[in-house]
């Protein structure tokens, strides 16, 4: 059977009616997840808002607006802060390819089709235009800003948690406040992540970096511009064989050393072993995102379609892709994004 995925592109400079409509649509499912995973036993509202003020003060006014649009409840305020949230899982493959006159950041988004949020949001919440794929209603799993700074995440492979923020909020913060890779690295080293994650960043000057983030804080820049779902700290990734994280990493390293270069990188992500097809098991590639920092463009790739968007000429609309969802069966289930 097939499963249709809908992707919406929305532009709203400041949080308003469009974001509120998305909240009303998505919050019931997120609230059920939040309460079932113990979110109500986490830090209280005062602690959550204090953490935002300490680590990401530029986002405090944004959080306040979103909280009001969401109805102002205690649970909504704590959920939107993403301070010490419940744990969640996922996949994803990342790489940056560079040449003398081009640089591209490419990522595969691997998840259950049932958990696809499917929202590309163009905004200017702190005054800087930002465009990216939304997670947890205001965070970003990947994105780009008006300076061309691009960023994307991959699950770090372990459910270990510590005191920190949900990674998608950290990526939002990077794009709201930074212009270059060095600036982004300072933020990633300063703001603690609540779980292990791997992040890749690239900018319009041709700089790029791959960074491992650790639960509760700490970051380490890696020598290669790739990331999958394990880290180099000696830990063993959860479901490493199932996600083929080492196989995908090896392929990415090979592509960067011998592959087609920046312009041909995205096409390689649409092929095995980078493309995943175990949708019924909660682990399939829903889309490939290709960021071009120098042009400030994003191209979303599906099997037979592409959708090009630009920071400077963003077009609202919708796109639909169809994927085969009954290909494999096992007991493995993905909880949420990454």
N, C-alpha and C positions, 0 to 999 in steps of 0.2 A: 504494500500500500504506500501511498505518498502522503506527505505532510506539508502543508503550505505554511510558509513563514512570511509575515508581513513586517516590513521595515518602514517606519515613518520618519520623515525629515521635517523638523519644526524649527522655526526661528523666533526667538523671543528675547529681546535685549535684556529685560529685567524680569524677574519672576512675576508671573501674572496668570491670566485666565488659562492660557495653554498649558502651563505647568500644572495648575490646579486640576485641570481635566485629567491630566495623566496621573496625578496623585489619586484622584477618585477612582480611576480605573484599576490601578495597580495596588493600592494600599491594602485592600482586603487580603490578598494573597501574601503580601509581605508581612502584614500584621500576624496572620496565622503562623507563618514561619518564625517570626520574631518571638512570639509567646511560646510556641512549641519547643524552641531551642533555648529557652531560659532567659530571654532578653529582659524580662521583668525583674530578674534577680541581679542584673548588672548594676553599674554605677547609677546613682540618682541623677536627676536633671541638673542639679547644681554642679555636681562633679563633671558631668558631660560638657556643660557650657563653659565651665572654668578651664577644661582641657583645651577646648577650641580657642579660648582667649589666650592661653599660654603658648600654644604651638602654631596656630593658624589664625591670628587676629584679623587678618583681612577678610576672612570668611564669616566672621561673627555677624555682620549686618545681613549677609546673604542667608545664613541659617535662620536668623530672626524672621526674615520675610517668608521663607519657605515654611517655617513653623506656623506662622499666622495663616498662610494659605491652606495649610493642612488642618486647620481647626484649633491649633494651639494646645492640644492635649499633652499631658506629661509623656505618654508613650511615644507620640509622634516626635516630640522634641528630642528624646533620647535616641530614638531610631535614626533621625536625621543627623545627629551629631556623629554617629558611627564610632563613638568612643567605647572601646572594649565590647564590640558586638559579638554575637554568637559566631562560631566557626563555620566556614563554608569551603567547598571544594571546587575543582575545575580542572582545566587543562591548558591548552594554548602553546603555540610555537612562535618565536620572535626572532627576527634577524634584521641587521642593517647592512646594506651594501653601499659602498662609496666608490667614486671615481673622481677624476680631476674636475669634472664639471657637473656631477650629479650625485645625489644621495637619496636613498629610499629606505624607509622603515616599513617592514611588512610583518603582519601577524595573522595567524589563523585563530579564530575564536571557536574553541571546542567545548561543547556543552550539550545537555539534553535539549531537544527542540521545544519541549514544554516549558523551559525556563528562559527562552529567548525574550529579552525585553524589547529589542528591535527599535530603539529610538536613537536617531541621530539628531543631536540638539546643537543649534547655533545660538550663542548667547554672548552677552557682554556684562555679566553680573557684577564685576568689579571695575568695569570700564574697558577692559581688554577683550576684544573678540576671541572667542574660543569655540571650536567645533569638535564634537567627539561622540562616541557611542556611550550612552548613559547606562549606568548600573546603580542599583539602590536609589533610584529616582533622582539623584543629582550628582553622584560621583561619575567617574569615567573609567572605562576599561581601556580605552585608547583615545587619543585626540591630538589636536594641533591648535596653535594659537596664531595671532596676527604677526608674530615675529618669525614664524616658521618652526618654532620648537615643537617637536613631536614626541609622543611617549606612549608606551603600551606595557601591559603587565602579563605575567604568566604565573600561575600557582606554583609555589615553591616546593610542593611535594609532601608536606607534612601538616598535620592538624594541630601541631603545637601552637599555643596561644600565649600572649603576654599583654601587658598594658600598652595599648596603642590604638591607632585609628584603623578603620577599614581602609584598605589600600585604594579603593576607587575615589575616596575623598582626598587622599594624598595626591593622586594623579590630577584631580581637579585643581588642587591648590598649586601644584607645580605650574600648570598652564595659566593659572590666573595671575601668578606673581613672577614668573621667570621668562627670560628671553633666550638664554643660552644653556648649553650642556653644563658648563661649570656652575652656573647658578642653580640648575636643577639638582646637581649632585649635592650641593650644600643643603638643600631642603631635604633630600632623601636621607642624608646622614643625620639631620637634626630632628625630623619628625618621626616618631616611632610608629611602626606598623604592628598591628595586633597578631599577624601571622606571617610565616615565611613567604616571601614573594620574590620573583625575579622581574626586573624592570629594564627596559631598553629605551634610551633617549637619543635623539638626533636633532641637530639644528641647521639653520640655513647657511651657516659658515662652513659646514661639512664636518663638524665635530660630532662624535657619537660615543656612547658608553653603554655597557651592560653591567647591571648592579644587582647583587643579592641583598635583599632586606631580610632581617631576622626578627623573630617574634619578640616584641617588647623593646625593640630599638637595635640599632647597629646596621651598618651597610658596608659592603665590600665590592669594589670595582673589579670586574673580571677581564681577563686578557682577550677574550673573543667576543665579537658583537652578535652573540646568539643567546637564546634562553629557551629552555623547555621546562620540565617539571621536576627537577632535582637541583641540589646545591652542592657546593664543593667543600663543605665543612665537615665531611666525613659521615654525614647522616644518610640513612637509607630512606628513599622516598616511598610513601604509601602507594601501592598499586603501580609500582614502577614497570613491571612487566605488562600489565594491562594497558597502560597509557603509552608504552613504547618510548618513554622519555629519552632513554639513552640512544636508541636507534634514530630518533628524530634529531637529537643533538648532533650526532655524527654526520647525518645528512646535511644539516645546516652548515657545519664547519667545512664540509667538502664543497658545498655550493659557493661559499665565500672565497675559497682558495682557488677553485677551478671552474666556477659556474659562469652564468651568462652576464654578470654585472648588474648594476642597479635596475636598469630598464627591464630585464628579463627575470628578476627575482620573484615577483608575484606569481608568475606562471608556474614556477616550481612548487609553490605552496598549494597549488590545486591538484597535486599529484601525490601518490603514496611515496614514502611513508608519512609525509607531512599532513596530507589530508586524511582525516579519520572518518570512517563510515559506520561506526557502531552506534547508530542513533537510538536503537531500541534499548541499548545498554546505558544510555545517558551520556555517551561520549562520541559526538560526531562534529565535524566541521560545519558550522552554520554560515560562516562567511570568511573571506579573506579581505583584510583591510590593508591598503597600500598608501602610505603617506609620502608626499613629496615636499620636504621642508622648503626648498628653494622656490617652488611655485605656490606653496601653501594650499595644496590640493589633497583631497582624499578620494581614492577610488575603491569602492566596495565591489568585490568579485564574488560571483556565484559560478556554478558549473558553465552556464551558457550566457550569462549576462554580467554587465558591469554598470555601475552608477557612479558618476563623477560629480564631486561637490568641491566647492572652493570657499575659503574664508571670505573672499572679496565678492563673490557672485553666487551666494548660496541660494538654492531653489527649494522651497518647500514642496512636499509631495509624498508619495508612497511607492514602494516597490514590493513585489511578491516573488518568492522563489519556492520551488517545490523540491523536496528531497525524499528519497526512499527511507522509510523509518523502520521497516521490519527486515533487517538484514542479519542480525545476530541476536542471541538471547543469553543472558546470564543473570546472576543475582546482584551484579554491581549497579549501584545507583549513585548519581551525582546529586549532592545536596543543593548547591547553588553555584554562583559564578566564580570565575577565576581563569 
